[in-house]
Amino acid sequence: MTAAGRQDGRVARRQGTREAIMDAATELFAARGVTSASIDEIAEKAGIAKGSIYYNFESKAGLVEAIMARNSELLAAALQQATEGRSGVELRDEVVRVLLRLVQEHAAAARVMVTELFRTERSWRESIEVWRGIALLPLVSDLEAGGTEPVVAGVQAAAIVGATLMAGLEWLVFHPERSYEQVASAVLGTLARS
């Protein structure tokens, strides 16, 4: 095997380890909260040595930051693809659908992001603000382009995103038997009436 091949293998293994750690941590954070889940528990759930967490993330806060960055990248990519070339009601509907789909497909991550959203004393506050900004940006931009004052656009965008996330978590926790389409239709129907 060549040196480049060994290097590629190490990079792939390290990335796999990082992903396993973030997945395990996300599950534990969603179930018990960020402060309640210990590094030892994360290592055990990920099936790795505790030192691997510190090697890959330096600290628990670094791990949380990495999880939030991963979720922000996922949200940004999904929103970009879904909203490109759209405006008005069509754009709003796509934002709602993307948020609900991400809640469905990444339930633990959604629970972590929403529970951390209003915890202002955390060292990863800026990372959660980035995620929030990504969620709001297409709506705020579209509302402002339509003539809505910036302050009002921000509040309206927050209301749409907040209602969607709350409905999505309600769905997962209390009514998992409902389909994605049922929940999306209910949220979009409610927004259309307001």
Buried (B, 14 or more C-beta within 10 A) or exposed (E): EEEEEEEEEEEEEEEEBBBBBBBBBBBBBBEEBBEEBEBEBBBEBBEBEBEBBBBBBEEBBBBBBBBBBBBBEBBBEBBEEBBEEBBEEEBBBBBBBBBBBBBBEBBBBBBBBBBBBEEEEBEBEEBBBBBBEBBBBBBBBBBBEEEBEEEEBBBBBBEBBBBBBEBBBEBBEEEEEEEBEEBBEEBBEEBEEE
